Amino acid sequence: MKSNTRIVSFETLLVSMLLLLIVPSMASAEWLTPISRLHYTFTMIASLYLVSTDRTELMVGIILFIPAMTTKWMLAPASADQQLLAYCVFQAVFLGYVMRTVYRHLMSARRIDSEIIYASVVLYLMFGLALSLIYYGILVLVPDSFGGKIMLDLSDQSSATAVLHELLYFSFVTQTTLGYGDISPTLPVARTIALLQAIMGQLYLAVVIARLVGIHIANVTVDEKT
C-alpha cells in the first residue's frame, strides 16, 4: 500500500468513508445529490489510488471503476429496477476488488504503523457498505425480501434514499452482531448473506485485528531488546 507521504493517505480515506456513511442522512435535500456523488467519486478514486501498487492492479481497478462510476452518475431520481440493480452490482464488485487488495496487503504487513491501522478500519467499513449494496440489489429483485419492513418505491427519490439509510443501518447492525431485530430478512438468500456477514464481522476482529496487534507487540519487543 502507498504510504502517507503520497497525495492521499488511508487516514484521508477513512475520514472520507466516515463522512460517506453520515452524509446520506442529509440526502433528502436536492442540492446535496451532486455533492454526495462527487464525494462518493472522490472516495472511490482515493481507494483505487491507494491500492494500485503496480500497473496491473491499476488497470484492473480502472476497468472496474468505470462502470461503477458510470452507473452512479447516470442513476436517475426515478430509476428503473434494471438500472438500480446494475448500480448495486458494479459498486459491490469494485468495492470487492478494493477490499481484496487491502486485505492482501494487511496480511503481508510485517510492521504496523498508523497507515496499516487506518487501512484495517477502512476495510471494515467498506465491507459493511458493500453488503448494504448487495442487500439493496436483493430488495430490487424481491421487494418483500425483508418481510415488508423495507419497501422500495422506484418512482420516489426520497424512498430510494430512505431505503439506503435502512440497509446501511441493517448492514452494520448485522456486521457488529448487535441484532436489534427491528429489521430482519425473510428471503433465504438474504438471511444466508446476513449470517455470513455476522460471522465475517467477528472473524475480522478475531483474525485480522488480532494479527496486527500481535505483530505490533512483537515489533515493540524486538525494538526494546535492540
Backbone as a ProteinNet text record, in pm:
[ID]
protein_1_A
[PRIMARY]
MKSNTRIVSFETLLVSMLLLLIVPSMASAEWLTPISRLHYTFTMIASLYLVSTDRTELMVGIILFIPAMTTKWMLAPASADQQLLAYCVFQAVFLGYVMRTVYRHLMSARRIDSEIIYASVVLYLMFGLALSLIYYGILVLVPDSFGGKIMLDLSDQSSATAVLHELLYFSFVTQTTLGYGDISPTLPVARTIALLQAIMGQLYLAVVIARLVGIHIANVTVDEKT
[TERTIARY]
84.5	0	87.7	32	108.5	111.7	221.6	240.2	171.7	172.5	105.9	186.4	301.7	376	317.4	224.4	161.3	53.6	-10.6	-112	-227.1	-271.7	-383.3	-335.4	-372.5	-335.4	-460.4	-439.2	-552.9	-624.7	-555.8	-622.6	-726.5	-688.6	-782.7	-899.6	-868.4	-973.8	-1068.6	-1015.4	-1100.7	-1197.1	-1147.1	-1233.3	-1341.3	-1301.9	-1397.6	-1502.6	-1459.6	-1554	-1654.8	-1606.6	-1696.8	-1800	-1754.1	-1846.7	-1944.7	-1895.8	-1980.6	-2096.4	-2073.2	-2178.8	-2270.9	-2222.6	-2300.9	-2380.7	-2316.6	-2378.7	-2511.1	-2527.1	-2656.2	-2776.9	-2758.3	-2871.6	-2928.8	-2851.3	-2898.7	-2934.1	-2936.5	-2951.6	-3091.5	-3184	-3317.7	-3318	-3213.8	-3202	-3156.3	-3228	-3196.7	-3058.1	-3016.8	-2887.3	-2772	-2798.8	-2691.8	-2658.7	-2748	-2726.5	-2597.4	-2570.1	-2441.9	-2321.3	-2334.5	-2223.5	-2197.1	-2302.1	-2287.9	-2221.3	-2258.2	-2197.7	-2050.9	-2018.4	-1878.8	-1797.1	-1854.5	-1787	-1763.8	-1865	-1851.9	-1746	-1746.5	-1647.5	-1506.3	-1488.2	-1356.5	-1311.8	-1404.2	-1371	-1326.3	-1396	-1359.8	-1228.4	-1205.5	-1078.3	-962.8	-982.5	-879.2	-848.8	-951.4	-929.4	-855.7	-891.1	-822.1	-675.9	-651	-514.1	-429.1	-486.3	-410.2	-380.3	-468.7	-447.4	-373.7	-355.9	-289.6	-139.2	-72.1	72.3	151.9	87.1	155.3	57.4	108.9	27	-89.1	-67.4	-174.2	-291.2	-261.3	-367.3	-440.1	-365.5	-427	-520.8	-478.5	-561.5	-688.6	-673.8	-792.2	-886.2	-829.5	-911.2	-985.9	-919.1	-983.7	-1097.5	-1074.5	-1177.8	-1303.1	-1285.4	-1399.4	-1455.3	-1369	-1409.2	-1503	-1475.6	-1553.5	-1702.1	-1741.4	-1886.5	-1946.1	-1865.6	-1917	-1953.8	-1866.6	-1894.1	-1997.3	-1997.6	-2097.5	-2238.2	-2259.2	-2392.3	-2427.4	-2325.7	-2350.3	-2401.4	-2336.6	-2372.6	-2494	-2522.4	-2637.6	-2763.9	-2750.2	-2866	-2965.4	-3081.6	-3182.5	-3263	-3329.3	-3412.8	-3517.5	-3575.9	-3672	-3612.5	-3531.3	-3455.5	-3535.6	-3516.8	-3575.5	-3504.5	-3572.3	-3512.4	-3384.1	-3377.2	-3255.5	-3138.2	-3164.2	-3059	-3008.7	-3099.5	-3061.6	-2987.9	-3029.7	-2962.2	-2819.8	-2803.3	-2669.6	-2580.7	-2638	-2564.1	-2513.1	-2599.7	-2561.3	-2453.2	-2467.5	-2371.6	-2233.8	-2225.8	-2096.6	-2027.8	-2105.8	-2045.8	-1989	-2066	-2022.5	-1899.3	-1892.9	-1777.6	-1652.6	-1665.2	-1549	-1501.8	-1595.5	-1558.9	-1495.7	-1545.3	-1486.8	-1342.2	-1312.6	-1174.5	-1084.6	-1132.3	-1053.4	-1031.3	-1136.3	-1124.3	-1026.8	-1031.1	-938.3	-794.6	-767.9	-631.6	-584.7	-672.2	-636	-611.2	-697.4	-681	-548.9	-514.7	-389.2	-269.3	-273.2	-163	-158.6	-274.8	-277.5	-216.3	-246	-194.5	-44.1	9	151.9	234.4	167	238.8	326.8	449.9	544.1	569.2	538	546.5	416.3	368.4	240	262.4	206.9	211	69	55.3	-77.4	-153.8	-83.2	-149.8	-211.9	-144.8	-199.4	-325.7	-323.2	-440.7	-557.3	-530.1	-636.5	-690.9	-602.5	-644.4	-734	-703.3	-785.1	-926	-937.5	-1069.8	-1145.5	-1075.2	-1136.7	-1193.5	-1116.9	-1163	-1291.5	-1299.1	-1418.1	-1540.1	-1521.1	-1631.2	-1674.3	-1576.6	-1609.3	-1689.1	-1656.7	-1730.1	-1877.3	-1903.2	-2040.6	-2113.5	-2042.8	-2102.7	-2133.6	-2040.4	-2061.3	-2179.7	-2191.6	-2304.9	-2437.2	-2438.3	-2562.8	-2607.5	-2512.8	-2545.2	-2597	-2541.3	-2591.4	-2734.5	-2762	-2899	-2992.7	-2940.6	-3021.1	-3058.5	-2958.6	-2987.1	-3089	-3078.6	-3176	-3314.9	-3323.4	-3452.5	-3513.9	-3430.6	-3480.5	-3539.9	-3472.6	-3520.3	-3641.8	-3639.6	-3750.6	-3797.3	-3899.2	-3940.7	-3976.1	-4021.4	-4060.2	-3953.9	-3828.5	-3721.3	-3691.7	-3742.1	-3725.5	-3860.1	-3948.4	-4077.3	-4168	-4146.5	-4228.5	-4189.6	-4085	-4042.1	-3964.4	-3905.6	-3836.5	-3897.5	-3960.8	-4025.4	-3960.6	-3933.7	-3868.2	-3966.4	-3982.4	-4065.1	-3973.1	-3959.5	-3864.2	-3902.5	-4025	-4068.8	-4044.8	-3997.1	-3979.9	-3834.7	-3764.5	-3624.4	-3607	-3699.1	-3687.6	-3702.2	-3781.7	-3796.5	-3666.3	-3601.3	-3474.4	-3368.4	-3367.1	-3271.2	-3298.2	-3425.5	-3462.5	-3424.8	-3444.2	-3408.3	-3257.9	-3179.7	-3034.4	-2995.1	-3057.6	-3029.6	-3062.2	-3177.1	-3220.4	-3126.2	-3081.2	-2995.8	-2854	-2805.3	-2676.8	-2684	-2793	-2815	-2819.9	-2899.8	-2912.1	-2778.5	-2703.1	-2575.3	-2477.6	-2462.5	-2365.6	-2415.3	-2545.9	-2600.2	-2574.1	-2588.8	-2560.5	-2412	-2329.4	-2184.7	-2126.8	-2182.3	-2135.2	-2209.4	-2302.1	-2383.7	-2461.8	-2504.3	-2590.4	-2726.9	-2780.8	-2903.7	-3024	-3058.7	-3174.2	-3304.8	-3312.4	-3431.4	-3541	-3519.3	-3623.2	-3633.1	-3523.6	-3523.6	-3462.2	-3529.3	-3476.6	-3515.5	-3423.5	-3454.8	-3541.6	-3629.9	-3714.5	-3679.5	-3616	-3573.5	-3454	-3454.8	-3344.5	-3206.8	-3195.3	-3065.9	-3018.7	-3108.5	-3072.7	-3035.6	-3106.1	-3074.9	-2938.8	-2905.6	-2774.9	-2662.3	-2681.9	-2579.8	-2563.6	-2674.4	-2667.2	-2592.7	-2616.8	-2547.1	-2396.9	-2359.9	-2217.9	-2153.3	-2228	-2173.7	-2145.7	-2236.4	-2215.4	-2093.4	-2078.1	-1962.5	-1833	-1832.9	-1711.6	-1676.4	-1777.6	-1750.9	-1676.8	-1712.4	-1644.6	-1508.5	-1500	-1371.6	-1269.9	-1317.7	-1226.8	-1157.1	-1234.1	-1175.8	-1084.9	-1126.8	-1052	-925.5	-924.9	-811	-725.1	-785.6	-707.3	-656	-747.5	-706	-613.5	-645.3	-558.5	-419.6	-411	-280.3	-201.4	-267.4	-199	-147.8	-230.3	-188.3	-69.5	-74.3	35.5	166	158.4	278.5	333.2	244.1	288.6	359.3	302.6	364.7	501.4	508.7	635.7	740.4	699.2	793.7	843.1	753.2	792.9	891.2	865	954.2	1093	1098.3	1227.6	1300.6	1227.3	1290.3	1347.7	1277.9	1324.9	1451.6	1466	1582.5	1705.9	1682.6	1794.8	1843.4
-119.3	0	123.8	232.5	354.8	424.8	484.3	545	679	735.4	863.2	980.2	951.6	1058.4	1088.1	1006.6	1026	1133.8	1156.5	1262	1234.6	1109.3	1069.2	956.7	961	856.3	779.6	668.6	592.9	669.1	759.5	844.7	932	989.8	1070.6	986.8	865.8	777.4	738	715.4	679.9	792.8	915.5	1030.4	1041.1	1022.4	1029.9	919.4	799.4	688.5	716.7	771.6	803.9	908.5	1009.5	1110.8	1050.1	954.1	889.2	815.4	764.7	694.7	789.1	911.3	1007.9	1100.4	1147.4	1247.1	1201.7	1070.8	1030.8	1061.5	1080.3	1114.7	1251.3	1333.7	1465.8	1469.6	1353.3	1347.7	1381.8	1410.7	1449.1	1585	1664.2	1793.9	1774.7	1834.2	1813.9	1866.4	1977	2034.1	1946.7	1853.7	1771.5	1652.9	1617.4	1500	1506	1611.9	1615.9	1620.7	1688	1692.5	1552.4	1479.6	1343.9	1254.5	1271.8	1190.1	1225.6	1353.4	1395	1337.8	1341.7	1287.1	1137.4	1066.1	922	892.8	971.5	952.1	974.4	1080.9	1106.1	990.5	936.1	825.3	703.7	674.4	559.1	580.6	702.8	732.9	720.6	772.2	763.4	618	535.7	394.7	324.7	356.6	297.4	340	465.9	517.8	447.8	425.4	368.3	219.7	147.1	2.4	-35.1	59.8	30.2	46.7	-59.2	-53	-86.9	-142.3	-169.2	-146.3	-155.8	-124.6	-222.2	-348.1	-447.1	-416.8	-390	-356.7	-229.6	-133.1	-8.2	-32.6	-111.9	-137.4	-213	-314.8	-389.6	-297.9	-214.3	-120.7	-22.8	29	124	56.6	-67	-140.9	-157.5	-182.2	-197.1	-62.8	38	170.6	239.6	226.2	298.3	264	135.8	107	143	133	167.4	314.8	401.1	544	584.9	515.2	545.7	521.6	407	378	470.9	516.6	610.4	743.2	796.8	929	925.8	810.9	800.7	758.6	734.4	692.9	808.2	790.8	896.5	898.2	1011.9	1019.2	909	876.3	766	658.3	571.8	474.8	347.6	285.9	156	51.7	-58.4	-160.1	-217	-230.6	-281.6	-186.3	-56.7	42.2	41.7	33.5	31.9	-96.8	-207.3	-334.6	-332	-273.3	-261	-174.6	-68.3	18.9	-60	-137.5	-215.5	-317.2	-384.8	-488.9	-429.8	-323.3	-265.2	-202.5	-138.8	-81.4	-191.3	-298.3	-407.2	-477.2	-493.7	-558.7	-473.5	-342.8	-254.9	-253.1	-240.8	-242.4	-375.9	-483.8	-614.6	-622.3	-562	-560.3	-479.9	-363.9	-280.8	-354.3	-416.1	-487.6	-603.6	-675.7	-787.4	-739.4	-627.3	-576.3	-526	-453.5	-403.8	-520.6	-621.8	-738.6	-809.6	-823.8	-890.2	-815.1	-682.3	-602.4	-608.4	-611.9	-623	-755	-861.3	-992.4	-1005.9	-922.8	-930.1	-828.9	-747.8	-644.8	-709	-656.5	-706.2	-604.3	-480.5	-376.5	-297.1	-260.4	-193.5	-45.2	39.1	182.7	237.2	368	429	401	394.7	368.7	229.9	133.5	-2	-4.2	67.1	73.7	139.2	251.9	319.6	228.9	157.6	68.8	-42.8	-94.8	-201.2	-152.1	-27.4	28.9	55.5	106.2	130	-0.4	-108.5	-238	-281.1	-260.7	-297.3	-216.9	-87	-1.5	-34.5	-62.8	-96.9	-226.2	-319.9	-446.4	-422.6	-338.7	-307.2	-234.1	-141.1	-68.2	-160.1	-249.4	-342.4	-434.2	-482	-570.3	-496.8	-367.7	-291.5	-279.3	-268.4	-262.5	-397.1	-505.3	-637.7	-656.1	-613	-619	-533.8	-420	-331.2	-403.2	-470.4	-544.4	-654.7	-724	-829.2	-769	-651.7	-587.1	-544.9	-503.4	-467.7	-589.7	-703.8	-826.6	-885.2	-881.6	-939.2	-832.6	-754.8	-641	-674.7	-796.4	-830.9	-916.7	-902.8	-985.8	-953.2	-838.7	-803.7	-802.2	-887.7	-905	-783.9	-698.1	-578.9	-464.8	-483.5	-376.1	-268	-304.4	-208.7	-220.8	-115.3	-114.9	-8.4	-43.4	46.2	94.2	226.7	288.1	352.7	289.7	336.3	470.6	513.3	641.1	757.6	727.2	830.4	831.9	943.9	955.3	947.9	1008.6	1004.9	863.5	781.2	641.9	566.4	589.2	523.1	562.5	691	738.9	677.2	670.4	611.9	464.2	394.4	252.7	234.6	321.7	315.2	333.2	428.7	450.2	325.1	265.3	147.9	29.9	11.7	-101.8	-81.8	42.6	70.6	39.7	82.5	54.7	-95.3	-165.8	-310.2	-380.5	-336.6	-399.7	-390.7	-271.2	-254.8	-313.2	-312.8	-379.4	-529.8	-584.3	-726.3	-756	-672	-694.3	-689.4	-602.6	-591.9	-686.5	-764.4	-862.9	-800.1	-674	-611.6	-679	-705.6	-782.3	-722.1	-597.7	-534.2	-604.4	-659.2	-732.5	-648.3	-514.9	-430.2	-451	-491	-525.2	-663	-751.9	-886.5	-938.6	-1004.7	-1059.6	-1184.4	-1201.1	-1319.5	-1409.1	-1352.9	-1430.4	-1517	-1646.2	-1733.9	-1684.6	-1632.4	-1583.8	-1466.5	-1373.3	-1256.8	-1298.8	-1396.7	-1444.3	-1512.5	-1585.7	-1651.8	-1550	-1445.9	-1341.3	-1267.9	-1239.6	-1173.3	-1259.2	-1389.1	-1481	-1478.5	-1484.8	-1482.3	-1349.1	-1240.5	-1110	-1102.2	-1153.9	-1153.9	-1236.6	-1351.6	-1436.9	-1368.4	-1310.5	-1245.2	-1123.3	-1051.7	-935.1	-971.1	-1084.9	-1129.6	-1190.7	-1266.1	-1324.6	-1216.6	-1107.1	-997.5	-945.1	-926.3	-878.4	-983.5	-1109.3	-1216	-1254.7	-1239	-1282.6	-1165.2	-1072.8	-963.8	-867.7	-815	-718.1	-783.3	-906.8	-976.5	-997.9	-1027.9	-1045.5	-916	-805.2	-676.1	-638.2	-662.4	-633.9	-721.2	-848.9	-939.9	-897.3	-855.9	-808.8	-683.6	-594	-471	-501.4	-591.4	-627.7	-692	-778.3	-843.9	-742.2	-644.7	-541.1	-457.3	-424.3	-344.4	-422.2	-552.2	-636.4	-644.2	-660.3	-667.8	-534.4	-424.2	-291.8	-266.3	-314.1	-293	-373.9	-488.3	-571.9	-524.2	-445.6	-398.2	-260.9
0	0	0	-48.2	-56.1	78.6	107.5	239.5	246.9	369.4	389.3	336	267.8	201.8	64.4	20.1	-109.6	-101.8	-216	-224.5	-128.9	-124.9	-39.2	51.1	177.1	271.9	315.3	384	435.2	546.2	609.7	708.1	639.6	523.9	446.4	398.2	350.5	301.5	413.6	533.2	646.4	680.2	684	711.4	604.4	478.3	368.1	378.3	418.7	435.4	546.3	656.9	767.1	725.2	652.3	602.2	502.7	425.3	326.4	392.4	512.1	583.5	659.1	688.2	764.5	673.7	566.7	478.4	417.7	377.7	320	405.6	536.2	622.2	588.4	513.9	473	324.9	260.4	115.2	66.2	157	113.3	46.1	73.2	7.3	-135.8	-232.2	-372.8	-408.7	-348.8	-383.3	-338.1	-244	-189.8	-279.6	-371.7	-454.6	-534.6	-611.8	-684.3	-592.2	-476.3	-380.6	-325.5	-294.1	-244	-347.4	-474	-579.2	-599.9	-591.3	-601	-486.3	-367.9	-250.2	-266.9	-313.3	-334.7	-439.7	-547.4	-654	-601.8	-521.6	-463.1	-375.7	-296.1	-207.1	-286.8	-395.5	-476.8	-550.9	-599.2	-666	-567	-446.6	-343.9	-309.1	-298.5	-266.8	-380	-504.8	-619.4	-622.5	-594.9	-592.7	-487	-371	-259.3	-277.2	-344.8	-358.6	-486.2	-576.8	-704.6	-689.9	-650	-629.2	-754.8	-856.2	-983.1	-1097	-1219.3	-1337.6	-1354.7	-1324	-1339.4	-1247.6	-1120.3	-1025.8	-1067.2	-1121	-1165.4	-1282.3	-1378.9	-1496.7	-1459.7	-1375.5	-1331.6	-1254.6	-1168.1	-1091.2	-1179.7	-1281.9	-1372.7	-1448.9	-1492.8	-1565.7	-1480	-1352	-1261.5	-1217	-1212.7	-1166.3	-1265.5	-1394.6	-1496.6	-1491.7	-1498.5	-1489.5	-1353.9	-1246.4	-1113.9	-1107.6	-1158	-1154.1	-1259.3	-1373	-1476.6	-1424.8	-1359.8	-1306.3	-1190.6	-1116.9	-1006.9	-1059.4	-1162.5	-1213.2	-1306	-1365.8	-1455.3	-1381.6	-1250.3	-1172.1	-1162.8	-1223.8	-1227.8	-1098.9	-1069.1	-949.2	-941.9	-1057.4	-1063.3	-1153.5	-1096.7	-1174.5	-1196.3	-1313.4	-1338.8	-1253.7	-1228.8	-1143.7	-1203	-1338.9	-1401.4	-1381	-1390	-1371.4	-1227.7	-1133.1	-992.5	-958	-1018.3	-994.3	-1049.1	-1168.9	-1227.9	-1140	-1084.9	-993.4	-873.2	-811.6	-692.9	-726.9	-839.4	-877.3	-903.4	-984	-1019.1	-898.1	-810.7	-690.3	-600.5	-582.2	-495.7	-552	-683.7	-746.4	-729.2	-752.1	-735.9	-590.6	-498	-355.7	-317.4	-377.2	-350.4	-394.9	-510.2	-559.2	-465.2	-422.5	-330.5	-198.4	-145.4	-18.2	-28.7	-140.2	-160	-157.6	-224.1	-229.7	-93.9	-23.9	109.4	204.3	199.8	287.2	260.1	133.1	98.1	154.5	146.6	200	353	416	562.1	607.7	534.8	571.5	545.5	456.2	425.8	505.7	587.1	663.8	769.8	781.8	882.5	993.4	967	1069.7	1067.2	1183	1195.3	1222.7	1135.6	1157.1	1149.6	1156.1	1156.8	1027.9	914.9	787.2	784.3	842	847.9	933.6	1044	1132.2	1059.7	993.6	918.7	808.2	740.8	633	686.1	804.7	862.1	894.7	939.8	969.3	839.1	737.9	606.5	550.5	562.3	512	581.6	711.5	787.5	741.3	720.8	677	534.3	448	309.4	301.2	388.8	389.9	423.2	523.1	558.2	447.5	379.2	268.3	151.7	118.3	7.5	33.3	156.9	189.1	184.1	220.9	211.5	65.5	-26.6	-169.6	-219.4	-166.3	-203.3	-154.1	-31.4	19.9	-65.5	-111.6	-196.5	-325.9	-386.8	-509.4	-487.5	-374.8	-342.7	-328.6	-264.2	-244.7	-377.8	-472.2	-604.8	-674.3	-660.9	-725.9	-655.4	-522.1	-442.8	-343.6	-379	-295.8	-152	-123.9	13.8	82.5	39.7	96.3	242	291.1	432.3	503.7	458.2	523.5	515.7	418.5	404.1	495.1	577.3	667.3	592.3	480	393.4	255.2	209.5	79.1	-8.9	-133.9	-227.9	-333	-341.9	-444.7	-547	-664.3	-764.6	-824.5	-805.5	-861.2	-765.8	-646.1	-543.9	-497.3	-522.9	-483.4	-332.2	-259.1	-112.8	-59.1	-126.4	-86.1	-107.3	-222.8	-251.5	-150	-111	-10.7	124.9	163.2	292.3	298.4	187.2	181.7	198.5	135.7	151.2	297.4	365.8	507.6	588.7	560.6	635.6	613.5	489	458.8	511.6	513.2	575.9	725.6	785.9	928.5	953.5	873.5	891.1	870.5	769.6	738.7	855.5	912.3	1020.2	1152.4	1174	1292.7	1283.7	1163.2	1142.5	1158.1	1098.1	1099.9	1240.7	1322.4	1461.2	1554.6	1500.4	1574.3	1688.6	1670.4	1771.6	1774.4	1653.4	1643.3	1714	1680	1742.4	1706.8	1586.1	1546.9	1486	1476	1417	1266.7	1202.8	1061.1	1048.3	977.2	959.2	821.1	751.8	619.4	630.5	534.2	529.7	411.6	310.8	194.2	233.5	201.3	241.3	197.9	77.5	30	114.5	142.8	224.2	366	420.1	555.1	559.2	453	446.8	439.4	357.2	345.6	478.4	545.5	676	777.1	771.8	862.7	835.7	708.7	672.3	709.9	694.4	731.4	880.8	960.3	1106	1143.7	1079	1107.4	1064.7	944.1	893.5	976.9	1024.9	1108.8	1235.9	1295.1	1415.8	1385.7	1275.9	1237.7	1202.6	1147.1	1111.9	1237.4	1342.2	1467.4	1529.5	1522.3	1587.6	1512.3	1380.3	1299.3	1254.3	1178.8	1119.7	1226.6	1307.8	1409.9	1511.5	1551.8	1646.4	1587.3	1459.6	1394	1393.4	1361.5	1358.2	1497.3	1598.6	1736.5	1774.8	1735.1	1766.4	1700.6	1575.3	1505.4	1572	1610.7	1676	1808.1	1886.8	2015.2	1991.6	1889.3	1857.9	1813.8	1734.4	1689.3	1806.1	1897.2	2014.1	2100	2116.3	2196.5	2135.5	2003.8	1935.2	1945.2	1928.8	1937.1	2076.1	2178.4	2315.2	2345	2277.7	2301.3	2225.5	2119.2	2038.9	2083.7
[MASK]
++++++++++++++++++++++++++++++++++++++++++++++++++++++++++++++++++++++++++++++++++++++++++++++++++++++++++++++++++++++++++++++++++++++++++++++++++++++++++++++++++++++++++++++++++++++++++++++++++++++++++++++++++++++++++++++++++

